[in-house]
Amino acid sequence: MKREALSKRKLHIFLAKLRTSPGDYVNLYIKPSSFPHRISELLIEAGHDICAGEIKHSVANEALVIEAGRYRTGAVIFWGENGEKYIVLPPFPIGDDRISVGELDASLLCETLERRYTTGVVLVAWGSYSLGIFDHDNLVESKTGTGYIHKEHRKGGMSEKRFARRTEEQKKDFLRRVSNRIEERFKNYSVDYVFFGGNRLILKPLLKECRYLELQAHKISGRILNVRYANREALNHSIEEITKSLVFGF
């Protein structure tokens, strides 16, 4: 099995190459609430269950199961009789269960990729943050800032405890500031999804502190964006990471 994360542009190139491959495909679209349990049912309904065992075995691959749990967007399966066999985890959810047999049908996948989404991005590390709203691929709202937090004190005794309390208070103040900025910048937008990046240990306390994120918790993606710094540069590049699809080849 091979796995590759493809940008929208590269995925369109990949699909164009698949369309030139000879032979028919089983095209399966599975929405999040149906994945993976409805795969066999759809294949039987279409009278094409000969490859059901092979597809179910591939869907049970450990790496794919882990990533499907993070993405929570369903899956697109292109199973070619010529040996071209792929499972795609799209960046945004598949809306319908669908099956067809014949030429490659990437229409619903392309439609899902090109739909106009409003996406909130929250990048936070201790001492820095960068927030943004993307309308499709365009950054339309942003705020980047910092906050001083003492490093851990290692000398021991009362001094260490005093510094630990101060650091804890600084972290609380910082989270309150970030929460206020999220409220200010996001309140005028109806977001479809929210993506968090940075220090993953910050997400849980931030959710407790930020009323906006608490109310939008069902829209927060399970994918944590892997960014080293919570700054404007990382924010600008985040939309490319968000819109990548994972392609598994078998």
QUIJORA-V202722 format. One record per residue. OMEGA is omega in whole degrees, -180 to 180 (999 if undefined). Layout:
omega=OMEGA
omega=OMEGA
This chain:
omega=174
omega=-178
omega=-180
omega=175
omega=-175
omega=172
omega=180
omega=-179
omega=-178
omega=178
omega=177
omega=177
omega=179
omega=-180
omega=178
omega=177
omega=179
omega=-178
omega=-180
omega=-180
omega=179
omega=176
omega=-179
omega=178
omega=160
omega=180
omega=-178
omega=173
omega=-177
omega=179
omega=-174
omega=-177
omega=-179
omega=-174
omega=1
omega=-166
omega=-177
omega=-177
omega=-178
omega=-179
omega=-180
omega=179
omega=178
omega=179
omega=-179
omega=-179
omega=-177
omega=-176
omega=-178
omega=-180
omega=-176
omega=-179
omega=-180
omega=180
omega=180
omega=178
omega=-179
omega=-180
omega=-180
omega=178
omega=-173
omega=-178
omega=180
omega=179
omega=-180
omega=-178
omega=178
omega=176
omega=178
omega=-176
omega=-179
omega=-177
omega=-174
omega=-177
omega=173
omega=-177
omega=174
omega=-174
omega=-173
omega=178
omega=-179
omega=180
omega=176
omega=-175
omega=-174
omega=171
omega=-177
omega=170
omega=-176
omega=-179
omega=179
omega=-170
omega=169
omega=-173
omega=-175
omega=168
omega=-177
omega=176
omega=173
omega=180
omega=-178
omega=180
omega=-179
omega=179
omega=180
omega=-172
omega=-177
omega=177
omega=179
omega=179
omega=178
omega=-179
omega=-172
omega=177
omega=-177
omega=180
omega=169
omega=-171
omega=175
omega=179
omega=-180
omega=178
omega=-176
omega=168
omega=179
omega=179
omega=179
omega=178
omega=175
omega=-174
omega=180
omega=172
omega=176
omega=169
omega=-170
omega=-180
omega=-174
omega=177
omega=-174
omega=180
omega=180
omega=174
omega=178
omega=-178
omega=-179
omega=175
omega=-175
omega=176
omega=179
omega=171
omega=-179
omega=179
omega=-171
omega=-174
omega=179
omega=176
omega=-177
omega=-179
omega=180
omega=-180
omega=180
omega=179
omega=179
omega=178
omega=180
omega=180
omega=180
omega=178
omega=178
omega=178
omega=178
omega=178
omega=180
omega=179
omega=177
omega=180
omega=179
omega=180
omega=178
omega=-180
omega=177
omega=178
omega=-177
omega=-173
omega=-173
omega=-169
omega=-177
omega=-178
omega=173
omega=-174
omega=174
omega=-179
omega=175
omega=178
omega=179
omega=176
omega=-179
omega=179
omega=-174
omega=180
omega=-180
omega=-172
omega=-176
omega=177
omega=178
omega=177
omega=179
omega=-176
omega=-170
omega=-179
omega=180
omega=-179
omega=178
omega=-180
omega=-178
omega=-174
omega=-179
omega=179
omega=-178
omega=-179
omega=175
omega=178
omega=174
omega=-179
omega=-177
omega=179
omega=-178
omega=-179
omega=177
omega=-178
omega=-175
omega=179
omega=179
omega=178
omega=-179
omega=-177
omega=-174
omega=-177
omega=177
omega=178
omega=-179
omega=-174
omega=176
omega=174
omega=174
omega=-179
omega=178
omega=178
omega=-176
omega=999
